[in-house]
Amino acid sequence: MTQRQTCPVDGKGIGFFERYLTVWVGICIVAGIALGKVAPGVAKSLDGMAIYVNDAPVISIPIAICLFFMMYPIMVKIDFSEVVKAGKSVRPVGLTLFINWAIKPFTMYAIASFFLGTVFLGFIGPDAVDYVKAPLGSDLEVGTTYGSGEVVLVEGVKMLQVPLWRSYLAGCILLGIAPCTAMVLVWGSLAKGNDGHTLVMVAVNSLTMLVLYGVLGGFLLGVGQLPVPWQALLLSIGVYVALPLVAGYLSRRWLIAAKGEAWFRDKFLHFLTPVTITALLATLVLLFSFKGETIVSNPLTILWIAIPLTIQTLVIFALGYGASKAVGFSYETAAPTAMIGASNHFEVAIATATMLYGLSSGAALATVVGVLIEVPLMLGLVRFCLKTQGWFPAQPADRPSG
């Protein structure tokens, strides 16, 4: 089988920002945590600038602005005629759907349960408890048993007292049932994947998440049916995906019509090259300035939660990447196919954990850990993909039919 030529991952084949992106990420994480510690008032003010749903912050306005500038350069590069062609290739989309919804939620539950409920239980504390919001829409009496918890009165408010490790598990589950629908466009672009395929996968998984998020969440959490955060989901998808997509599509058409395709490709896209990375770094500073206090206050707990999340990410990536190779996908299709399952929609997971269990809950903390490990881990997988392009055929075996 003819092997494709790989794109270089060092030297002139990759820009200065991209070449040292792991270093910039580390610096921005430290800077964000430091900002949260040194100037907590600033971080709190920025964190308060949000769109709320059911008294829970769903869309952080500063982060939404950063994400727009992170996503727009990717969206404006997309040739939508290629998206139409990509949409005719049902196998990559089918594979991502199968991994994301038939495998990933259950491996997350199994891996997180094993590590948090068995391996690390002695460190977390077998008798340690967490106080979370009482189930939405319920009117339970104090002392009532609900799932693995008990309804208690905390400062005059009914709360559900649950084992702490189960609260962490709930946060992991919320991450596991939320495949990435925004950041994966960044990872796919950095890995030189097919942006059209990535966009189609994002669109299909976003729609599927609206249907299956609550169903799988309710089943895996084992606490009755999980309310589907429809408004949170729709707002997140609209702000993080639809808005930059529409802006990119319209501006691409206008600029090519006004200036020509050569100017658009050689001048405008060249100007936009560092914008995505710069916006990503700014997003990291904001995220970790908001959550830095939580991370600094719970270093060992962060580690216990991070280990199963990391293993889950690597397992799902390996499954998607290996399956893509086995069925003969091109590299440009295989990379985003593997990454959309490995990455998580942590914005939706954090919002859901906050709405269901409370901002100070162990579940919310677990979703924050998802943010902590997401970027460094996915950047490592991007570099792995770039170095293994030669594993895949030069001619795509998954080209559209008809």
PEQUIPE-V620617 format. One record per backbone hydrogen bond with DSSP energy under -1.0 kcal/mol. NH is the residue of the N-H (numbers start at 1). CO is the residue of the C=O. If there is no record, write none. Layout:
nh | co
NH | CO
NH | CO
//
This chain:
nh | co
4 | 392
13 | 10
14 | 11
19 | 15
20 | 16
21 | 18
24 | 20
25 | 21
26 | 22
27 | 23
28 | 24
29 | 25
30 | 26
31 | 27
32 | 28
33 | 29
34 | 30
35 | 31
36 | 32
37 | 33
38 | 34
39 | 35
43 | 39
44 | 40
45 | 41
46 | 42
47 | 43
48 | 44
49 | 46
50 | 48
51 | 59
53 | 56
56 | 53
58 | 51
59 | 51
61 | 49
64 | 60
65 | 61
66 | 62
67 | 63
68 | 64
69 | 65
70 | 66
71 | 67
72 | 68
75 | 71
76 | 72
78 | 75
82 | 79
83 | 79
84 | 80
85 | 81
86 | 82
87 | 83
88 | 85
89 | 86
90 | 88
94 | 90
95 | 91
96 | 92
97 | 93
98 | 94
99 | 95
100 | 96
101 | 97
102 | 98
104 | 99
107 | 103
108 | 104
109 | 105
110 | 106
111 | 107
112 | 108
113 | 109
114 | 110
115 | 111
116 | 112
117 | 113
119 | 114
120 | 115
124 | 120
125 | 121
128 | 125
130 | 162
132 | 160
133 | 357
138 | 135
143 | 151
144 | 141
146 | 149
149 | 146
150 | 161
151 | 144
152 | 159
154 | 157
157 | 154
159 | 152
160 | 132
161 | 150
162 | 130
164 | 128
167 | 163
168 | 164
169 | 165
170 | 166
171 | 167
172 | 168
173 | 169
174 | 170
175 | 171
176 | 172
177 | 173
178 | 175
180 | 343
185 | 182
186 | 183
187 | 183
188 | 184
189 | 185
190 | 186
191 | 187
192 | 189
193 | 188
194 | 332
198 | 194
199 | 195
200 | 196
201 | 197
202 | 198
203 | 199
204 | 200
205 | 201
206 | 202
207 | 203
208 | 204
209 | 205
210 | 206
212 | 208
213 | 209
216 | 212
217 | 213
218 | 214
219 | 215
220 | 216
221 | 217
222 | 218
230 | 228
233 | 229
234 | 230
235 | 231
236 | 232
237 | 233
238 | 234
239 | 235
240 | 236
241 | 237
242 | 237
243 | 238
245 | 241
246 | 242
247 | 243
248 | 244
249 | 245
250 | 246
251 | 247
252 | 248
253 | 249
254 | 250
255 | 251
256 | 252
257 | 253
258 | 254
259 | 255
260 | 256
264 | 260
265 | 261
266 | 262
267 | 263
268 | 263
269 | 264
271 | 267
272 | 268
275 | 272
278 | 274
279 | 275
280 | 276
281 | 277
282 | 278
283 | 279
284 | 280
285 | 281
286 | 282
287 | 283
288 | 284
289 | 285
290 | 286
291 | 287
292 | 288
295 | 291
296 | 292
297 | 293
302 | 298
303 | 299
304 | 300
305 | 301
306 | 302
307 | 303
309 | 305
310 | 306
311 | 307
312 | 308
313 | 309
314 | 310
315 | 311
316 | 312
317 | 313
318 | 314
319 | 315
320 | 316
321 | 317
322 | 318
323 | 319
324 | 320
325 | 321
326 | 322
327 | 323
329 | 324
334 | 330
335 | 331
337 | 333
338 | 334
339 | 335
340 | 336
342 | 338
343 | 339
345 | 178
346 | 344
349 | 345
350 | 346
351 | 347
352 | 348
353 | 349
354 | 350
355 | 351
356 | 352
357 | 353
358 | 353
361 | 358
365 | 361
366 | 362
367 | 363
368 | 364
369 | 365
370 | 366
371 | 367
372 | 368
373 | 369
374 | 370
377 | 373
378 | 374
379 | 375
380 | 376
381 | 377
382 | 378
383 | 379
384 | 380
385 | 381
386 | 382
387 | 383
388 | 385
391 | 388
392 | 389
394 | 2
397 | 328
//
